[in-house]
């Protein structure tokens, strides 16, 4: 069943299924029900790290050097242990700055330098091409091998096959077509490809399943468990040699180098950056990936050594390439289905890598290399074009085709000289050149664009000289004289023993020199000058990025003209202006306009906004003003929408709460008033009772005396009866007044309202009291009685007030020498009446008290009888009446100098009249 | 945030532990003949400590009650 057409059909069927998955995931993403918003999918898609290098090459590496294949997977494990410091920070920074590729990341970090972005792109493309060649080699080899079944024949050397009979060419073309279909169907502003990620996650499962199937077959099908494999291996000396790893310190050095190298590669390879950072849907997915991705690596490596040993034991030495053991072992044992599964697994590993890598590279080539160049050519008129998306897609398609073409070229030129893993390591060493500028850029603020350019250039040149060129030379494409004797015959310049450094393997040798030059140039050149404003600003965003979302510490500036309208949009104009004014005053300035455009102002504005719309949005909004970061109009609208909704709710709530507070206060007041009234009622009743009891007691006492002693003499009897009568009069007056007051207070009193001549009322009242005044020999004078002092009031009530005031005055003036004067006058609006006496006067403290019910001024008790003179209700009643007509009644007095009661009444009738 | 930082530091501790496990000189201790449950000691050590490290990482990030 392993004829060529079956293999081709199965391959296309598999690719078709992948495409369907991607299409479905894209559609789900469009409807907002993302398939990949899941930490397990994220962890699986990170499995794109495992390519045919892992699938076929690890076994080859293990066959050559025992566990030497392992450090490539220990490195990423250690990287994920640093997730909290490096990956998490990168994710945050990338999200905040809308980073779309590693070139974008580096360019953005060092002041958005296009030159830097271009250089990173060139390094990435050149560096990764050997890696793509590796995939082409693995797939075409596995195709050649499986189609020659049942024989096991190693494919002919690539250079020996005519171009159009070379299966690798067709593999490259098919992969290019497939990737173009996959990655450039439409343009996504965020450079995210949900469908691709879903397909990659599935591919990760397929290749893991295939490899474990082979492993299980080898261990339990061919042998009697793992221990059996190792036992048999030990029996064969040249195989047993592979079981121990290092026999010299250099081997440990290589081991450590590879761990370190793979740690960086698993972060900095364009496809790893794409999947781990750009395609990340949710930062929290990282948490699960921290252990799930290393676990994936562990599982896919579990059977590598047993398979390698089994291959070495099964095939005579040198007949079968160890890189193909995974496929050739099932074939040798005629497990056709398993062999097909393995082939598909290998295809998975290759397609996954090629798709993601070339899509990531094509994005970089398009955005950081070609477009900047095209936009610099004014005669193309691109800058004025409204829609460039068609052009962008076209550029990307060509970039994908060209990158795969270059990969194929490298495969033809240099592919045969190396094992799979060695080819891959060349690429690892290339992307490791990004480590200083990326990691340094995340933690060191001092790096500059010049430093980054110098470091990358130096590292790249040394990498090319010590690793890439020798790989050409070894395959005879370049004269190999310069390897043996150095450039221009200078021994010190031998590329693999540069400056006489020997004793290291070529990868470690390359890394030592390239990273030394890279780091040295990066730091050395960066320290030539302080970062400029742009660099410093980006440095703050990147270095402070992860933890300081709320406090970015802007090193940039923006003026009031930008920040005030921004704040006003969220806070409302008045609040924003108030806040800015307060800020200005704090800084000793007099107006908002005087505020300088500086960091402090930006930080203030952000903090202000953060209160209204949350720190992340505030940061984004301030960033839109400060860094000229083009924020998508949709995002701005969303933020605005949410913020204004929140503001509306808040305002409503505030209003409600204000109303409630007001209502509560009113209720509290009302309650207090009710309590007060209740207390007053109690007081009133007890006072009234007391007041009523006093005359009653005296009436009763005298009546009893008369009853008990009938022989009381006439004079005595007449005196007693006189007292009883006067007390009864007092009592009925009291009761009348209480009733009167109750009526007034409850508003049930009857009023007869008409125009009243005040002078006439005064005269009448005075007349009615003439007898009493005469009895006490007190003079009553009416002064300045103008005529025509008319008010609208109740005549009888007004009379009551006058009589009351006059009798009060009469009560307190001394007999014989007493004088009471009544005055009346008027202004345009009111009439004023005063009653002045020369009595003892009233203490200031009592000026209001005397208008309370039953309260009389001190010193008003009769010295002889200790009885209050009067009921204590006259003044309260008078005041009620005057106030009913919107007038005022008050007293002016100093003790010892008499008292003057005055009232005013408006000439125009008030509401009540 | 404080908790996240704590997890990050615990993981970083595991990073150091891993660096120690997977490198010279620890490796040289196991780089010898003989066997360990039928496996070469170096292979057993690397796979075992690797799995243990992964388990520890999972424990650090997944545990909820602290």
Interface residues (C-beta under 8 A of the other chain):
Chain A: X67 X70 X71 X74 X77 X78 X80 X81 X82 X83 X84 X85 X88 X226 X227 X228 X230 X231 X243 X244 X245 X246 X249 X252 X255 X256 X259 X287 X288 X290 X291 X294 X295 X298 X302 X305 X547
Chain B: X1 X4 X5 X7 X8 X9 X11 X12 X14 X15 X18 X19 X22 X23 X24 X27 X28 X31 X32 X33 X35 X37 X38 X39 X40 X42 X43 X46 X47 X50 X51 X53 X54 X55 X57 X58 X61 X62
